[in-house]
Amino acid sequence: MTVYMDNAATTRVSDTAVRAMLPCFQNLYGNPSSLHTIGQEAAKALLSARETVAACLGCSFKEITFTSGGSEADNQAIISAARIGARKGKKHILSTAFEHHAVLHTLRRLEKEGFEIQLLDVGSMGTVTAEQVAKAIRPDTALVTIMYANNEIGSVMPIAEIGAVCREKGVLFHTDAVQAAGHLHINVREQNIDMLSLSGHKFHGPKGVGVLYTRQGIPLTNIIEGGAQERGKRAGTENIPGIVGMAAALREACDRIDETTEKVTALRDKLIAGLSQIPHSVLNGDPVHRLPGNVNLCFEGIEGESLLLLLDQKGICASSGSACTSGSLDPSHVLLAIGRPHEVAHGSLRLSLCEDNSPEEVEYVLREVPRIVEYLRAMSPVWKDLMNGKRKFML
Ligand SMILES: *Cc1c(COP(=O)(O)O)cnc(C)c1O
């Protein structure tokens, strides 16, 4: 049995998206900038995809820029807002400590250029409040960038309230909605969102394609220079198959959102209830304001990587918060941001579900995870010290 529960990393492309993409390779293969018929047919498909995405977000098609994914959209949104701010002498940017690295590393670059980056505390649940944002905004604040939902621990931010505060104070508001798009109801107008990033491959669309929504009147700075595509704001011949597939996937996800949420939430809650029975474990993220498909727990006395390898041997594809990048043993910045001690943060497990997961798969995972945790603990010197009192339990 193969159980794929790593949908926050990426999703399987849906039949609907594949069907929409196939004609783009050999029939609608033209360059949308070409004046001839074949090119103009591709241009029509591009416009139609743009209108579909705009309808799903509640904005105008003129406010949609297609990018190479969520990372590029995050980069362009933040750099653009920083340039706008700098022209008015505003160099303060508000964000949080548990953003995706596409946001954090862009902010780090701006910090080197002289911007002041302030990261709001996300508390033990991994959320920020609109009051925190209101208090932290200053006359020189150029941008507030706060993610819609966290990719590791699944907590969902009060985006409409944060948007209202930013609008009232006249500060640009960007949200990385890569984990939210297609999974939660989004309306950029009602939620006072100025800029929003999303990525096709997180809702059963293809990889390598994303969207930056920018409210009309906000000037974008190019990240990719060249031709006049995307109103001159993002050069490069458009990825028509990717864009068309992403639009089809987003349309389908948004049409089915309530049905999917009900199904996936039930599976999620079953997993959380079952895995929380494991002694010395803790749920990460907000139990209520949570993505329908996110399960994330820490188990004391184990290494997340060992757990993942043994789960993989049982056909279970999961992830751990502690992404050991190139040999560094740093635990997840997200788990550290919610106050988990290093030792605990190392023992994390993220299961991210989608509508294709079944109750049988959940049963299987609920049988295997406790066995593997017990096995790993039995071999662990740390666990031995915890059991004989040489070390204190943290959970
Ligand atoms: C996946 C992800 C990204 C990056 O998107 P790509 O399309 O892979 O570049 C950015 N932010 C969040 C929250 C994500 O989950």
The ligand as an SDF file (V2000), in Angstrom:
LIG
                    3D

 15 15  0  0  0  0  0  0  0  0999 V2000
    5.2280   25.6690   -1.5300 C   0  0  0  0  0  0  0  0  0  0  0  0
    5.1920   27.0050   -0.9130 C   0  0  0  0  0  0  0  0  0  0  0  0
    5.8360   28.1070   -1.5090 C   0  0  0  0  0  0  0  0  0  0  0  0
    6.6820   27.9680   -2.7530 C   0  0  0  0  0  0  0  0  0  0  0  0
    5.9310   27.7250   -3.9090 O   0  0  0  0  0  0  0  0  0  0  0  0
    6.6750   27.1570   -5.1990 P   0  0  0  0  0  0  0  0  0  0  0  0
    5.6350   27.1800   -6.2690 O   0  0  0  0  0  0  0  0  0  0  0  0
    7.1080   25.7800   -4.8650 O   0  0  0  0  0  0  0  0  0  0  0  0
    7.7940   28.0840   -5.5030 O   0  0  0  0  0  0  0  0  0  0  0  0
    5.7380   29.3330   -0.9000 C   0  0  0  0  0  0  0  0  0  0  0  0
    5.0300   29.4910    0.2260 N   0  0  0  0  0  0  0  0  0  0  0  0
    4.3880   28.4780    0.8220 C   0  0  0  0  0  0  0  0  0  0  0  0
    3.6040   28.7280    2.0680 C   0  0  0  0  0  0  0  0  0  0  0  0
    4.4580   27.1890    0.2720 C   0  0  0  0  0  0  0  0  0  0  0  0
    3.8370   26.1890    0.8860 O   0  0  0  0  0  0  0  0  0  0  0  0
  1  2  1  0
  2  3  1  0
  2 14  2  0
  3  4  1  0
  3 10  2  0
  4  5  1  0
  5  6  1  0
  6  7  2  0
  6  8  1  0
  6  9  1  0
 10 11  1  0
 11 12  2  0
 12 13  1  0
 12 14  1  0
 14 15  1  0
M  END
$$$$
